[in-house]
Amino acid sequence: MFTQIGLDFAALDDPDARFPQDAMTRLWQLAVELSGNQAIGLNMARVVRPASFHVVGYALMSSRTLAEGFERLVRYQRIIAESSDLSFRLEPEGYALVLTVHGDHLPPTRHSAEASLACALSLSSWLSGRPIQLRRVLIHGPQPVDLEPYRTAFQAPLVFGAEHNALIFERSDMEAPLPTANEAMATLHDRFAGEYLARFSESRVTHRARQVLCRMLPQGEPKREMVAQALHLSQRTLQRRLQEEGTSFQALLDDTRRELAEQYLAQPGMTLLEAAYLLGFADPSNFFRAFRRWFDVTPGEYRARLGGLLPSA
């Protein structure tokens, strides 16, 4: 299936690898097509264990209660997936674990969210050492023809066509002590998870994106889609991560060009035309306009101030 869609299966062994959400959408669609199972996402619950989520799973295990564990899950969710939003809150009815999956160009399939809901319930029962009885299950998608897989998976009242995907837990289940609780280990796992999460912080994404831009610029102006693909991110996720840091793809591209322009013009042997093309400008006049905007002088004037010779353009 990975080969058919054009995904690198070996990348699953790389904890730093990320697949665009649209690729996952196509993967789910193909899985449904090949299996004929419209509720195939629910099968994820049969194989998931805390270790499936690496340090996040161990942080859940060491939590005092499921409520504390889910708070950690929300805090570290980006380690697991970057194209979804997770929230956990206490409501009058009980604790609500709310999930939203974002697509890129393609709307995400229901299977991705349903797999996550089923996994969350399975983890809850595994961590508690006993079955967890939900109050309700909210599913954003329309009611399917065959309800039996959903009844079997959740054993709770089902609400389809809901505003969001969510599991509603009994308050007593969420606040009961976990048999695997270990405060010292929880502190240790928090440190490991924090360090791991830092690797996917906004600044790191900006740094990686800048590296990709530097590689791509000599071939012409890079498109956001190309950079996102190189980072194993969807365009939507890349855009959101950059916005959270207070920048944008266009601003990052402009900043990268400006910094490279300073380096190139400091090299006496490089002509202005060469610098323009290395910065991805197909038309040198666009480079000259951008340079004046950056430094309020022409490239030639800038180079002269550096004490170099003014080469012929």
C-alpha positions as CSV (number, residue, x, y, z in Angstrom):
1,M,0.0,0.0,0.0
2,F,2.8,2.4,0.8
3,T,4.5,1.6,-2.5
4,Q,1.3,2.2,-4.4
5,I,0.8,5.6,-2.8
6,G,4.4,6.5,-3.1
7,L,5.4,6.6,0.6
8,D,8.6,5.4,2.1
9,F,7.7,2.4,4.2
10,A,11.2,2.4,5.8
11,A,10.5,5.9,7.2
12,L,8.3,4.2,9.8
13,D,11.4,3.2,11.6
14,D,12.6,6.9,11.8
15,P,11.0,8.6,14.8
16,D,11.7,12.0,13.2
17,A,9.9,11.1,10.0
18,R,6.5,12.6,9.3
19,F,3.9,11.9,6.6
20,P,1.6,14.5,5.2
21,Q,-2.0,14.1,6.4
22,D,-3.2,13.9,2.7
23,A,-0.9,10.8,2.3
24,M,-2.6,9.2,5.4
25,T,-6.0,10.0,3.9
26,R,-5.1,8.2,0.7
27,L,-3.7,5.3,2.8
28,W,-7.0,5.0,4.7
29,Q,-9.0,5.1,1.5
30,L,-6.9,2.4,-0.1
31,A,-7.2,0.3,3.1
32,V,-11.0,0.5,2.9
33,E,-10.9,-0.3,-0.8
34,L,-8.7,-3.4,-0.4
35,S,-10.4,-4.7,2.7
36,G,-14.0,-3.8,2.1
37,N,-14.2,-2.8,5.7
38,Q,-15.8,0.7,6.1
39,A,-15.0,0.7,9.8
40,I,-11.3,-0.4,9.5
41,G,-10.0,2.4,11.7
42,L,-11.6,0.8,14.7
43,N,-9.3,-2.2,14.3
44,M,-6.4,-0.1,15.6
45,A,-7.7,-0.6,19.1
46,R,-6.8,-4.3,19.0
47,V,-3.0,-3.8,18.6
48,V,-2.3,-0.5,20.4
49,R,-0.4,-0.5,23.7
50,P,1.3,2.3,25.6
51,A,4.7,1.3,24.0
52,S,3.1,2.1,20.6
53,F,3.5,5.8,21.5
54,H,7.1,5.6,22.8
55,V,7.8,8.1,25.6
56,V,4.3,9.5,25.5
57,G,2.9,6.0,26.3
58,Y,5.2,5.5,29.2
59,A,4.3,9.0,30.5
60,L,0.7,7.9,30.5
61,M,1.5,4.7,32.3
62,S,3.3,6.5,35.1
63,S,0.5,9.0,35.7
64,R,-1.5,9.0,38.9
65,T,-4.8,8.8,37.1
66,L,-6.2,8.6,33.6
67,A,-7.2,12.3,33.9
68,E,-3.6,13.2,34.6
69,G,-2.5,10.8,31.8
70,F,-4.7,12.4,29.2
71,E,-3.5,15.9,30.3
72,R,0.0,14.6,29.4
73,L,-1.3,13.2,26.1
74,V,-2.7,16.6,25.2
75,R,0.6,18.3,26.2
76,Y,2.7,15.9,24.1
77,Q,0.3,15.1,21.3
78,R,2.6,16.7,18.6
79,I,5.1,13.9,19.2
80,I,2.5,11.4,18.0
81,A,0.7,13.5,15.3
82,E,1.0,17.0,14.0
83,S,-2.2,17.2,11.9
84,S,-4.7,16.9,14.8
85,D,-5.8,18.9,17.8
86,L,-6.6,17.2,21.1
87,S,-8.3,18.7,24.1
88,F,-9.3,17.2,27.5
89,R,-11.7,19.0,29.8
90,L,-14.2,18.3,32.6
91,E,-17.8,18.9,31.6
92,P,-21.0,18.5,33.6
93,E,-21.5,15.1,32.0
94,G,-18.0,13.9,32.6
95,Y,-14.5,14.2,31.2
96,A,-14.4,14.8,27.4
97,L,-11.5,13.9,25.2
98,V,-12.1,15.9,22.0
99,L,-10.3,15.2,18.8
100,T,-10.1,17.2,15.5
101,V,-8.1,15.9,12.5
102,H,-7.0,18.5,9.9
103,G,-6.5,17.7,6.2
104,D,-4.4,19.6,3.6
105,H,-6.0,19.7,0.2
106,L,-8.0,16.5,0.9
107,P,-10.6,16.4,3.7
108,P,-9.5,13.8,6.2
109,T,-11.3,10.5,6.2
110,R,-13.4,9.5,9.2
111,H,-11.2,6.4,9.7
112,S,-8.2,8.5,11.1
113,A,-10.3,10.0,13.9
114,E,-12.2,6.8,14.6
115,A,-8.9,4.9,15.0
116,S,-7.7,7.5,17.5
117,L,-10.9,7.3,19.5
118,A,-10.8,3.5,19.6
119,C,-7.2,3.6,20.6
120,A,-7.9,6.1,23.4
121,L,-10.5,3.8,24.9
122,S,-8.4,0.7,24.5
123,L,-5.5,2.5,26.3
124,S,-7.8,3.6,29.1
125,S,-8.9,0.0,29.8
126,W,-5.3,-1.3,29.5
127,L,-3.9,1.3,31.9
128,S,-6.8,0.9,34.4
129,G,-6.6,-2.9,34.3
130,R,-10.4,-3.1,33.9
131,P,-13.0,-2.3,31.2
132,I,-13.9,1.4,31.0
133,Q,-17.5,2.2,30.4
134,L,-18.0,5.4,28.4
135,R,-21.0,7.7,28.9
136,R,-21.2,8.6,25.2
137,V,-19.2,8.5,22.0
138,L,-19.5,11.5,19.6
139,I,-18.5,10.8,16.0
140,H,-18.3,13.7,13.5
141,G,-19.1,11.4,10.5
142,P,-22.6,10.4,9.4
143,Q,-24.2,7.3,10.7
144,P,-22.9,4.2,8.8
145,V,-25.1,1.5,7.4
146,D,-23.5,-1.1,9.7
147,L,-23.4,0.0,13.3
148,E,-22.2,-3.3,14.8
149,P,-18.4,-2.6,14.6
150,Y,-19.0,0.7,16.5
151,R,-21.2,-1.0,19.1
152,T,-18.5,-3.7,19.6
153,A,-15.7,-1.2,19.8
154,F,-17.2,1.3,22.2
155,Q,-19.9,-0.5,24.1
156,A,-21.6,2.9,24.7
157,P,-24.3,5.2,23.3
158,L,-23.2,6.5,19.9
159,V,-23.9,10.0,18.5
160,F,-23.2,10.4,14.8
161,G,-23.1,13.7,12.9
162,A,-21.7,15.3,16.0
163,E,-20.0,18.7,16.0
164,H,-16.7,17.0,16.9
165,N,-15.2,13.6,17.7
166,A,-15.1,12.9,21.4
167,L,-15.2,10.3,24.1
168,I,-17.2,11.2,27.2
169,F,-15.8,9.4,30.3
170,E,-17.2,8.9,33.8
171,R,-15.5,11.2,36.2
172,S,-14.9,8.4,38.7
173,D,-13.0,6.3,36.0
174,M,-10.8,9.3,35.1
175,E,-9.9,10.1,38.8
176,A,-9.3,6.6,40.0
177,P,-5.6,5.7,40.8
178,L,-3.8,3.8,38.1
179,P,-2.0,0.6,39.1
180,T,1.0,1.6,37.0
181,A,1.4,5.0,38.7
182,N,4.9,6.0,39.6
183,E,5.6,9.6,40.4
184,A,9.4,9.4,40.0
185,M,9.0,7.7,36.6
186,A,6.4,10.3,35.6
187,T,8.9,13.1,36.3
188,L,11.6,11.2,34.3
189,H,9.2,10.6,31.4
190,D,8.1,14.2,31.4
191,R,11.7,15.3,31.0
192,F,12.3,12.8,28.1
193,A,9.0,13.8,26.5
194,G,9.8,17.5,26.8
195,E,13.2,17.0,25.2
196,Y,11.7,14.9,22.4
197,L,9.0,17.5,21.9
198,A,11.6,20.3,21.6
199,R,12.9,18.5,18.5
200,F,9.6,19.3,16.9
201,S,9.3,22.8,18.2
202,E,8.5,25.7,15.9
203,S,12.1,26.9,15.9
204,R,13.3,23.6,14.8
205,V,10.8,23.4,12.0
206,T,11.9,26.9,10.9
207,H,15.5,25.8,11.0
208,R,14.8,22.7,8.9
209,A,12.7,24.7,6.5
210,R,15.5,27.2,6.1
211,Q,17.9,24.4,5.3
212,V,15.5,23.0,2.7
213,L,15.1,26.5,1.1
214,C,18.9,26.9,0.9
215,R,19.2,23.6,-1.0
216,M,16.3,24.4,-3.4
217,L,16.9,28.1,-4.2
218,P,19.6,27.5,-6.9
219,Q,16.9,25.5,-8.8
220,G,14.5,28.4,-8.8
221,E,12.0,29.8,-6.3
222,P,10.8,27.0,-4.0
223,K,7.1,26.4,-3.6
224,R,5.6,25.8,-0.2
225,E,4.3,22.4,-1.3
226,M,7.8,21.3,-2.2
227,V,9.2,22.4,1.2
228,A,6.4,20.7,3.1
229,Q,7.0,17.5,1.3
230,A,10.7,17.6,2.0
231,L,9.9,18.0,5.7
232,H,7.3,15.2,5.7
233,L,4.6,17.7,6.7
234,S,1.4,18.7,5.1
235,Q,1.2,22.3,3.7
236,R,-1.4,23.1,6.4
237,T,0.8,21.8,9.2
238,L,3.8,23.7,7.9
239,Q,1.8,26.9,7.6
240,R,0.4,26.5,11.1
241,R,3.7,25.8,12.7
242,L,5.3,28.8,11.1
243,Q,2.4,31.0,12.0
244,E,2.6,29.8,15.7
245,E,6.2,31.1,15.7
246,G,5.2,34.4,14.3
247,T,6.3,34.0,10.7
248,S,5.1,32.6,7.4
249,F,6.5,30.7,4.5
250,Q,6.9,33.8,2.4
251,A,8.6,35.7,5.2
252,L,10.9,32.8,5.8
253,L,11.8,32.6,2.1
254,D,12.4,36.4,2.1
255,D,14.6,36.2,5.2
256,T,16.6,33.3,3.9
257,R,17.3,35.1,0.6
258,R,18.3,38.2,2.4
259,E,20.8,36.3,4.6
260,L,22.2,34.4,1.7
261,A,22.5,37.7,-0.3
262,E,24.8,39.1,2.4
263,Q,27.0,36.0,2.2
264,Y,27.1,36.0,-1.6
265,L,28.0,39.7,-2.0
266,A,30.8,39.2,0.5
267,Q,32.5,36.9,-2.0
268,P,34.4,39.1,-4.4
269,G,34.5,36.4,-7.1
270,M,30.7,36.1,-7.4
271,T,28.9,38.3,-9.9
272,L,25.6,39.9,-9.1
273,L,24.0,37.8,-11.8
274,E,25.3,34.6,-10.2
275,A,24.0,35.8,-6.8
276,A,20.6,36.5,-8.3
277,Y,20.3,33.0,-9.8
278,L,21.6,31.2,-6.7
279,L,18.9,33.0,-4.8
280,G,16.2,31.6,-7.1
281,F,15.4,34.8,-9.0
282,A,14.6,34.0,-12.6
283,D,14.7,37.7,-13.4
284,P,17.7,39.6,-12.1
285,S,15.7,42.8,-11.9
286,N,13.6,41.2,-9.2
287,F,16.7,40.5,-7.2
288,F,17.8,44.1,-7.5
289,R,14.4,45.3,-6.3
290,A,14.4,42.9,-3.4
291,F,17.9,43.8,-2.4
292,R,17.1,47.5,-2.3
293,R,14.1,46.7,-0.1
294,W,16.3,44.7,2.2
295,F,19.2,47.0,2.6
296,D,18.0,50.3,1.1
297,V,20.9,50.3,-1.3
298,T,21.7,48.6,-4.6
299,P,23.8,45.3,-4.6
300,G,26.6,47.2,-6.2
301,E,26.6,50.0,-3.5
302,Y,26.4,47.4,-0.8
303,R,29.4,45.5,-2.2
304,A,31.3,48.8,-2.5
305,R,30.7,49.5,1.1
306,L,32.3,46.1,1.9
307,G,35.4,47.4,0.3
308,G,35.2,44.9,-2.6
309,L,35.5,45.7,-6.3
310,L,32.3,46.3,-8.2
311,P,32.1,43.4,-10.7
312,S,30.3,43.7,-14.0
313,A,26.7,42.6,-13.8
